[in-house]
Amino acid sequence: MEMKNKINIQIKMFMKFRAYLPPDSSEGNATMSLDEGSTLNDLINILGIPVDEAGAAVINCFSYGFEDSIKLNDGDVINFFAPVFGGQLIKVLHGVQNPIHCQ
């Protein structure tokens, strides 16, 4: 049996997404270990976030939609945001650098 390398990521959940945090999370934050090669879609499935609750994920200061299958890397910080303002936040964030969350 081949052992897969692991990556460690930090996740931060906002608003209703906090309900999907792992049990060992604290104040909306958690650290997770995933198989190397895991994608944003894999993480969303692992966390159990329903597709119909799609929002935006900001990964290392860049925003992606839940449908994006971007590969995650060791040390990534992923912020999850619920859709607000009729999806306007997602339209503003999608695919742009977001320096507000880079601090």
C-alpha positions in Angstrom: 0.0 0.0 0.0 1.5 3.3 -1.1 1.5 6.2 1.4 0.5 9.6 0.0 2.4 12.7 1.0 0.3 15.1 3.0 -0.1 18.9 2.9 -1.3 21.1 5.8 -3.7 23.9 5.2 -5.4 26.5 7.3 -9.1 27.2 6.8 -11.1 30.1 8.0 -14.9 30.0 7.8 -17.2 33.0 7.9 -20.9 33.3 8.5 -23.0 30.1 7.9 -19.9 28.1 6.8 -18.7 27.8 10.4 -21.2 25.0 10.7 -18.9 22.9 8.5 -15.7 23.3 10.5 -14.0 20.2 11.8 -14.7 19.4 15.5 -11.2 20.6 16.6 -11.7 24.1 15.2 -11.4 27.3 17.2 -13.1 30.6 16.5 -13.8 29.9 12.9 -10.3 28.5 12.2 -8.9 25.0 11.7 -5.8 23.3 10.4 -6.3 20.3 8.2 -4.0 17.7 6.7 -5.0 16.5 3.1 -3.4 14.3 0.5 -1.0 16.0 -1.7 -2.7 16.8 -5.0 -6.0 17.7 -3.3 -8.1 20.4 -4.9 -10.5 23.1 -3.6 -13.4 20.8 -4.7 -11.9 17.9 -2.7 -11.8 20.1 0.4 -15.4 21.3 -0.1 -16.5 17.7 -0.3 -14.5 16.7 2.8 -16.1 19.5 4.8 -19.5 18.5 3.5 -20.5 21.9 2.1 -23.5 21.5 -0.2 -23.1 22.6 -3.7 -26.3 24.8 -3.5 -24.6 26.8 -0.7 -21.7 27.8 -3.0 -19.9 31.0 -2.1 -16.4 32.2 -2.6 -13.1 30.8 -1.4 -10.1 33.1 -1.0 -6.9 31.1 -1.2 -3.7 33.0 -0.4 -5.4 36.3 -1.3 -6.9 35.2 -4.6 -10.6 34.5 -4.9 -12.1 31.4 -6.6 -15.7 30.1 -7.0 -16.6 26.8 -5.5 -16.7 25.3 -8.9 -13.0 26.0 -9.5 -10.8 22.9 -9.1 -7.6 24.7 -8.1 -4.9 22.5 -6.6 -4.1 23.2 -2.9 -0.5 23.4 -1.7 1.2 23.0 1.7 0.7 26.1 3.8 -2.3 27.5 1.9 -4.8 29.6 3.8 -8.3 29.2 2.6 -11.1 31.6 3.6 -14.7 30.6 2.9 -17.4 33.2 2.4 -21.1 32.7 1.9 -22.9 34.4 -1.0 -24.3 37.7 0.0 -26.0 40.6 -1.7 -27.6 38.3 -4.3 -24.2 36.9 -5.3 -22.6 40.4 -5.7 -19.7 39.6 -3.4 -18.8 36.6 -5.4 -18.9 38.6 -8.7 -16.6 41.2 -7.1 -14.1 38.7 -5.6 -14.0 36.0 -8.3 -10.5 35.8 -9.9 -9.1 38.9 -8.4 -6.4 39.5 -5.8 -8.0 40.6 -2.6 -5.5 42.4 -0.4 -7.9 42.9 2.4 -7.4 39.2 3.4 -3.6 39.1 2.8 -2.7 40.4 6.2 
